[in-house]
Amino acid sequence: MNREMPDPTTDFHHLRSRLEIDDEDARLKLNGQEMILLPRHFFRYILRDVKNALGAEAFRQVFLKAGHDGALTFCRRFREVHQCTPEQAVKGYLAEMSLRGWGRFSIVALELEREYIEVLLQNSALAAEGDLPSGHVIWEGSMLGVLSFLREDDRRSSGKLPGAQSKELPAARGGHSECRIIVGPQE
């Protein structure tokens, strides 16, 4: 039976109330999962320096894998904590990423039979800025991880990951950038 899940659109305070700090080792945890609270600029500088040191293709591979593994782990944990369906776990993952300041995620399309997901990300924390590269490849990897999670119990899965692409769009309403992340058969 599903436990009551917080309303992600209004419940930042619920999320915050679930944070714990371990008195012995000073580790921050949320629902038993270790967290790290860091400034946005620090993460953005990591993106820049990895791309500069390794090149664009290595940057892409590193952050595709990190995004994939992070989303897969998060969705599994969310499902375990909330005793919910895989689809609810995916929606919960995107809602929590929105609450955590990565931008506002919304699912445009999710078709498991086609192994296809399209997500709109508004006001992304990872949009390109000055010498800081776009980190949207992380979200491509995340959506690949979401599909991997959804396919774990799905016998119809092809067994191989589909392609991924993101398209950063110029500032739209209110001067906020948008990014469309599409994972699935590329047409």
Steps between C-alpha positions, in 0.01 A plus 500: 500500500628847414603730779384857483748691287569870553363748247817610321352826382436631850700293741855633515461521877417128516817422306705724727347342811630158388863613503709359783859560606686211661655625825786247482626552146329828397344341190182652363226250411158517337282190535814310600686606184820700551488853357752775435391862510723714280485834321382494138812680380725228643318231300507719187876549536542122516312472170722763339824351624410142403409613149820706469722222634348202319335646190139506384456126430646383833290768676190360328579140596584582863183700563269271298606212726482707819150623409386148413634341818371783720145483363489121518616502864263784593194337338570166669535669839190717447293193413632315806427791739155586360388148402373639170480396136801549273317781318430677830868463592603668174256785558627527857860511377429787261293683762782474756760616248276804447477558877878468532563793266605329175215666308133420438450159339182389330432183304381578147473134390577162652444193283656193656404277206714719269765554769442873457493791744493873431549743786485879501744667737436867569742734675775241509786536748724345233440730203813627325631826649812687391788251519283244681380227262147364492465207736183372334681181401450409868124514445530291182672239715236543768218429257692191379515398868127562536432269205739238641308515827162468328625206291631298796170310534381548143534183292435700178830686527737476204789457744712782358486867585350734243668819380485828692511863403430835661428828335561820689252764389554874528349694786125480488233632733644716775852469364541139616667245277335175407644165410323205339647165588396217271598137549380232263504410137658795320314602187 
